[in-house]
Amino acid sequence: MIPVGEWLSRSFRLSVREAGHFLPVVVLILVPAYLALSVALWYGLRDVVMVSDRIRGTIGFEGDLTAALGLAGLAVALLILLFHLVYATACCHFRAVAIAGSTAGSDTPHGDPDGESAPALWRAALHSGLLRWPPVSATFLVRLAAYWGIFALLSFLTAASPFFALLFPLWPLVAVMVWVRYSLAGVVAAVGDDGHGRSTIASLSASAAATRFRFWPLLGRLLALAVVGASLFFFGNVVGGLFSALSGAQPTGTVDPFAERIAFNQVLPTNPASFALNWLFLAFGAGAWQVLSAAGHSLLYADLDGSRSADSVHH
């Protein structure tokens, strides 16, 4: 496999070099969704009051918190699906970069990250991403269902018999195994079979085959990619909070964390525009995370699929 440092460096350089192609995609897809969610949350939470009962040790809420949480849940579900669309679009674009690199005589699986960019326009990549969006999203949702399905099964068995409580600590291990073995299913669904993509089941099967006997090397690479991607998202949050503070939008009052009643309007910015400004930077951070993940997974799949083909020839 490609060394960790080289792979992570190439993934980052490839993402930075092609960032201009994804800026319109993020602006058209993620930014409106994030801004709508931020405004909805601001109006939904501003009249909510958290009430703490220290004697009983309970926490309650006054106001229509259910509607705000329900709206937030729907918005988060929509954002997850939009993340998949950005991911699929990035995979399709990096596939075009790979073809351009191969045509130009590059000896690397996905072209030279420091070379010239492929002539593919962002509209072409978005069109391909839209076509491959359903199977790509389905691979992520199947893995998510597997995580929580195993958790629900172990919870049911534990409730039925205390003996099964001994098996409950196995859930994180099984979840990590599922994450690693099927980590490349999204790439396969987007650009497998020479760029045409594969079905959900075929993508999961191909990912399991490509990652066989490479659990620990892949786990380290995926953790490194997750840390870098989460750092981009966190950086967007910090920058957004800084700009929101510089805009003069401060909470309406000083909050005592030990008070029995805490009004959310004391914590929220004074207007929804400043609150949305913070979420605007979160949108770009989330977009950068998806693009970097697509670059890293694309390079890993090209490396592992080529190695698997070579192994099959020798054996």
Helices and strands as residue ranges (DSSP letters): H 4-17, H 19-45, E 49-53, E 58-62, H 65-103, H 122-160, G 162-167, H 170-181, H 185-195, H 200-210, H 215-246, E 261-263, G 264-266, H 272-314
